[in-house]
Amino acid sequence: MDLGLKNKVVVVTGASRGIGRAIAHGFAEEGARLSICGRTQDTLQDVKDELTAKGAEVFAKLTDVTDGEQVDAFIAETVETYGGINVVVNNVGGSRWTPLEDISDTEWHEILDLNLVSGARVNRRAIPEMKKQGSGVILMITSIYGREGGGHITYNAAKAAEISMTKSLAKELAPDNIRVNSVAPGSILFPGGGWARRIAADPAAMEAFVKSDMPLGRFGKPEEIANVIVFLASERASLVTGTCVNVDGCQSHSNI
């Protein structure tokens, strides 16, 4: 199926590993022109090399999306390189497992900034470019634990806020023909990721977790998230906006 993404300019934050890396590869396979960022130069360069080896056009810049000036530079240089932005995928996020009574105000602000405000920051810079061209797509990588309980308190709160922001932004930008959606992954396994570290630390506990929580009997793969993201970015999903799509192998329990 041709998704019509050839030569579209796609920004992917946190693209140097895991889900972000898979998303970048998914768009490359559709012929999109990529603008990627990450906080680690070596892994970011590795992904750029992988993508260019596939024949993709790639702009890569070392960027911490919690820093407004760095985001300004990243988006400005993307527009300078390609002339505009068609799609933004906000993939940056993370959590800490601090007991509630030990969570400082600073940690709350850091987790909210990393997961929620960073996406708002990137969107704020990209939306004017989308309005100029009369269309665009914004996608937020959230979590099933933004839809129900299960993750850590600060992570749940931040991911729930991302989903809420997605809905509000979709309504606000619909008159400008800009679609906004979120995707909520379940537990996704990839080298160097949190689940890989937990498996290495306690394989028996993780085996029990899979049996109790994973109806498909396995963790998800980054490529399975990327496939949904690429579809939602395309005109094949032209009526889909303001929604949150679970990609979790029925791991979650919510009916909505």
N, C-alpha and C positions, 0 to 999 in steps of 0.2 A: 504494500500500500504506500503510495506517495503521499506524504503528509504535508507537502507544500512548504517545507522549511528551508529549501535550498537558498543559500545566500542571505538568510535572515541573520541578524546580529543578535547573538544570545550571550548575556552576561550570566556567569555562574560564580557565585562566591563560595569560598571554602572548597575549591575544586581540586585540591592537591592530593586527596585520598578519599577512600570510602565512597559514600553515596555521591558526593560532589564530583569525584573523578568519573564515576559511572555515568552520571548525567552529562558531563562534558563529552564523553565518548558517544553517548546516545545521540546527541545533537550533531556531532561530527559525522556519524553514519548517515544522517539526513542531509548533509551538505551545508550545514549552517556555518556561519563565521563566528568564531568564539572569542569572547573576552573573559579570561579567568583570573582569579586571584586566590591567594592563600598567604599564610604567615611564615611558611618555611620555604626558603629559596630552592633547596635541593629537590624536594618533592614536587614543588610547583614546576620546576624546569623539567623534571622527569615526565610529568603529565603533558607538558607542552611538546616535548620530544615525541611522545607516544602519538599524540594527535596529529602533529605535522607529518609523521611517518605514514599516517593514513591519508595524507593529502589535504588535511584540514588547514584552514587559515586561522591562526591563533595569535591573539595579543594576550600576554601574561604579565601581571604586575604584582610584586610583593605588596600586600595590603592588609592592614589590620582594620577590619570594618567597625571596630569600636572607636576608631580615631576619625573624626569628621574631616580633617584636612586630608588624610590619606584616601578616604572615600571620594572626596571632591576630585582629587588628582586622578584616581582610577576611572571614574565616570567621564571626566573631561577628556582624558587620553583615549578612552574607548570611542567617544564621539569623534574626536580628532582623527582617529585611525579609520573608522568605518563610516562616519557621516550620520550616525543615528543609532538607536537601540530599539529592537523589536520585542525582545523577551528578557525578563530578569528572573533568575532563580535564586532566591535567598536560602542558602543551605547552611550558613554558619550557625552553630549552637553547641551546647554542652551543659553538663550538670556537675554538681558536687554533692556528696552524700554526708553533709554536715548535720548532726542532730539539731532539731528545731531550737532547743534552748541555747545552742551555741552559734546560731546564725546571726552574724552581725549585720547592721544596716549596710555596711560596705559590701558584704557578700551578696545581700539581696540586690543591691544596685548593679553589681558586676554580672550576676546571672541574668537579670532583666535586660541589661545592656547587650550582653552577648547574644541572647536569643530573640528578644523582641525589638529593642531600639535599634540594633544594627540593621535589621531588615527595613525598619521605617526610615532609617538614615539613607540607605541605598535607594529605596523607592522614591524618597523626596527628591533626590538628584536626577533620577531616571524619568520620572513622570513628565516633566516639561518636554523632554525630547520625544516621548511617545505622543503627547498632545500635538506637537508640531506636525507629526506625520499622520495624525488622525487615527491611530490604532496602537495596540500594544497588549502584552500579556505579562502579568506579574504572578509568580508562584512562590509560595512559602513552604519550606519543609518544616513541618511541625512534629507531632508525635501522637500516637494513640493515647498517651498520658496527658495530652491537652484536652482530651474528650472525656476521660474518666480517671478514677484514681488508680494508683499503681506505681508511679515514679516518685522521685523525691519532691518534697513540697515546693521548693523554689523552681525546679524544672517544670512541674505540673502547672504552676501559676504562670510561668513565662510562656509555655506552649499554649495554654488556654487563651492567654492574651493575644498571641499571634493569630489564633483561629478567629477570635473576635475582631481583631483588626482587619483580617482578610475580608470578612463579611461587610464591615463598615466601608472599607475602601472600595470594594466591588460596587456597592450602591452609589458611592460618590463619583466613581469614574465611568460608570456605564454610559452616561451621555457622551463621553469622549471616545467611546468604542474601545475601551481598555478593560480587558477581563482580568479578574483577580481570583485566584483559587489557592487552597492549601492542600497539601498531601500529608497524611499522617502515617508514617511507617510504624510497623511493629518492631520487634527485635531483629536487627539486621547484623549479620556476621561478615566481617572483612578483616584482613590482616592488620594488626596494630590497633584495632578498634576496642571499645570497652568490653564487648562480649567475648572477643578473642582472649583478652587478658583474664577475664573471669573463668573461661574454660581452662586456661593454663593453670590458674591458681587452685581451682576446685572442680575437676572434671565430673566427679560423681554428682555434685550439687547441680551442675549445669545439665547433666543428663536427666536428672529428676525434674528440673525446671521445664525442659523441652517436653517431657512426657505429660506434665500436668497442665502446661499453659499453651502448647502449640498443637492445635488439631491436625495440622499437616505433618507433624512429627519432625520438624526441622526449623532452623532459623531462616529468615529471609535473606535474599542476596541483593547487593546494591543495584544490580542491573534490573531487578524487578521493580524497584522504585523508579529508576531512570525511564523505563518503558512507559510508565503512566505519566510521568512528567512531560516527556516528549509529545505524547498524544495530547495532553491538556494544552500544550503550547501551540498546537496546530489548529487550523480552521476546521478540522474534523470535530473539534470540541467547541464550535462557535456559539452554542447556547449554554455552555457551562461556565457560570461565573458565580462567585459568592458562596461556593461550597467547599467542604472539606472531604477529601476522598481517603478512606482508609486503605492502606496496602499492607496487610498484616497476617494473611493466612488464617483469618478468623480468630486471631489471638485476643482481640478486644471483646468486651461484653456488652457494650452499648447498642441499643436498637437503632440509634440515629447517628 
